Amino acid sequence: MLGGTLVVGSENLVRAWDWALREETLLLPAHEQCPVTTVRLSEDGKLILSGNRYGSIRAFDTKTGLSAAVFGHGCHRVLSLALSGDGTSLYGGGEDGAVLEWCVATGNCRRVLRGHQGQVLGVWTGNEDVFSCGQDGTIRVWEHGPSTRCKKVLKGHSGGVLSLCSTRGQRTLMS
């Protein structure tokens, strides 16, 4: 939830509510005949992103509800989404064990980050790094930018790592 907006995906729909008023503000048919598997609201509240079971990601304008862009993840289920702090890069993790990065403005895939053994269950962006976690019980730290190099692998979980988040100052990563 950001700025009083709550976004939830279910079935093939994405719903947005004004949390203060407890009113639904948008009902989006996000993915025809395809279940939504993940949703994300941009930091500025202007875009709603949704991923689906068949590898498609859609961006919607929160004011108009119109589709702003479509990104392809391939034929694998999209399980997590994250936007860079400046909103220029979209990251998606999926069933295939990869994290893909797209340019939000053009929709072009910039790079593919590989290293997880199994599904990528969570993606998070920091000021200087991109973080991914997976079914393999690891958290991987990637550089922002063109490199596909994994800077560090964090271990310690006894099972799969389901999600990641960070404090506002992004000094602490929680898993």
N, C-alpha and C positions, 0 to 999 in steps of 0.2 A: 504494500500500500504506500502510495506516495502522494503528498499534497491532498489528501482526502479522497483519493480515487482508489477503489478496489477493483482489480481485474481478475476474472476467473474464467477458465476454459473448461467446457464439459461437452461431451458428445461432439458435434461439429460446430458448436457455437462459442463465441467469446462474449462475455457480459461485462460491462463496466458500471460501477455504482458510485454515486457521490456519497461517501461514507457519512458525512455530517448530516445530510438530508435523508439518508437511508432510501435513496431513490435510484432506480436503474436509469442510467443516462445513455447507454448504448447497448444494442443487441446486434452482434455481427455474425452473419453466416460465414464463419471464417474459412471453413474447408468443406466443400460439398461432399456429402456422404462419407466423410472421413473424420474420425475422432481427433480432437485436439489433445496433444500430449504435454504441451508446455506453453506458458504465456509469460510475457515480460512487458513492463511499462517503462518507457524511456525516462531518464532522470528529469528531463524537462517537462514530462507529461504530455508531449505532443504525439508520440507514437505508441501504439499497442502492437506487440509482436506475438505471433502465435505459430507454433510448429505442430506438425501432424504425424500420424503413424506412417505415412507413405513418403516422408522426406521433404515435404514442402514447408516453407516458412513464408508467412505473409505479414506485411506491415500495414497498419491502418492509421489514418489521421484521426486523432481523438475528438476533434471538433466536428468533422463532417461524417465520420464513419466510413469514408471511402478508402478503398485499397490504395495504398501509396506505393507499394513495391511487392514483388514476389521473388523469393530467393530459393534456389534448389539445393537440397542437401544430398540428392541422389535417391536411391530406392530404400534407404534405411530410415527407420523411425527417428525423429528428432526428439531428444529427451531433455535438453536444456538449452537456454538462450541467455546471452549477455550482450550488452552494448558497452563500447568504450565510453569513458567519462565525457569525451567531447562529442559522442554520438556519431562519429564517422565510420566506425567499424562494428560489425555484427559478428558475434561468435556463436556457433551452434555445435553442440555435442550430440552424438547419436549412438545408435546400436552398433555401428561398424567400428567403434573404438577410436574414431578420429574427431578432431575439433577443426571445423572449417571457419575461415574468416572471410567476410565479404565487405566490400566497400558499400556503405549504405547509399551513397549518391548514385552509383552506377549499377549496383547489383552484381558486379563482377566478383568472382571468387579470387581472393588475393593469395591465400596459402592454405595448405592442409597440414595440420599438426598431428603426427602419429607417435604413439608410444604406449598407450594403454592396452592392456590385454583384456579385452572385453568391453562392455558398454561404457560410454562416457555419460555419467549421471548428473554432473553439475559443471557449470562454467561460471567464472567470476572474473571481472576485470579490476585491476588496481591501477594506481597512478603510472607505474612503470612496467607492470607485468600482467600476464593473463594466467589464470589458474584453472586447472581442470581436475576433476576427481572421477573415480571410476569404480566399476565392479571389481577391479583387481586390487582394491584396498589402498591405492596410492593417490597422492595429489601431485600433479606436475606443474611446474612453474615455467612459463614460456615468456620470451621477450616480446614486447610490442615491436612492430616493424616487420621487415621482410624476412628475417631469419626464421627457420623452422627448428632451431636448436632448442632443446629442452635444457633450461638452466639448472634445474634441480628436481629431484624426485623425493617427496616427503613420504615417509612410511611410518607406521605405528598403529594403524587400524587393524583389527583382527578380521574384519569382513569388508564388504564393499563400502565405499564412501558415497553417501547419497546426495549430499548437497554442500555448498560452500556459501559463506557470507563474510562480510568484513564490516568493521566499524566505519563510521563516517570519515575519520582521519586516515583510514586504511592502514593502520599500523598493526592491526591484529586480524588474522584470518581464522575463522571458525569452521570446523567441519564436523 
